[in-house]
Amino acid sequence: AKECVYKEHGEGNIIFSQNILIEQFDYKNEGEIAAHLELKNHKKHFILDYKNLNGYMLVYIRELVNIVT
């Protein structure tokens, strides 16, 4: 999930443990995750979907919920 947010941001100035936050969720074979990118000058909030496909995890951003600058 953090990798999706990192790639969407498109710049290398992110520290995964500090700038990308994943809200707690109950893991199932598929579901959704809320994630937040928090930088000094702006914040982005995302909804991501995930699905377990034969031992591989597919995660993608479904929606950019909000941008705060």
N, C-alpha and C positions, 0 to 999 in steps of 0.2 A: 504494500500500500504506500509506504513512504517513497519507494522508487517511482511510482506513478506520479506523485506530487512533485518530486524532484525533476522528473522529465518534463512535466507540464510547465514548470517554472522556467526551464531552459537556460538558467545561468548557474555557474558553479559556486556561488557564494552562500551555500547552505551547509549548516551543520545538522545532520539528521536528528541527533538527540536533542538539540535545542530549538531548532526552527520548524520541525515537522512534528505535529502532535496527532496521535490517533486516539479517538475516544474509545473507551472500553466497550466491547461487544461480546456477545455469546457466539462462539465459533460453531458453525454448522457446515454442511457440505456446500452451501451457497447462502449468500446474504448481502447485507450492505454495511458499510463502514463510514463513519464521519471522520474527516481529517481536516487539519488546519495547518496552513503555512503562515508562520508569524515572523516577519522581518521588521527592522526598525521603521521603515517608511510605509509599510502596508501589510494587510492581512488578507488571506484568501481562505474561504471555507468550501469544502468539497464533500460530495457524496460519491462514494466508490462502491462498485459491485464486485463481488468475488465469487468464484466457483471452483471447486475441486474437480479436476478432470483427470481421472486415472492416475492420481498421485502428483499431478502438476497443478499449481495454483494459478488461475487466471484472475487478474485484478485490473480493473479499468475505471477511469473517472466517468461517471454517468452525468454528473451535474456540477457546475461551478455555482455555488449557492450565493456567495456574497464576496465583494471586494471592498475593503475599507482602507483608505489612504490617509 
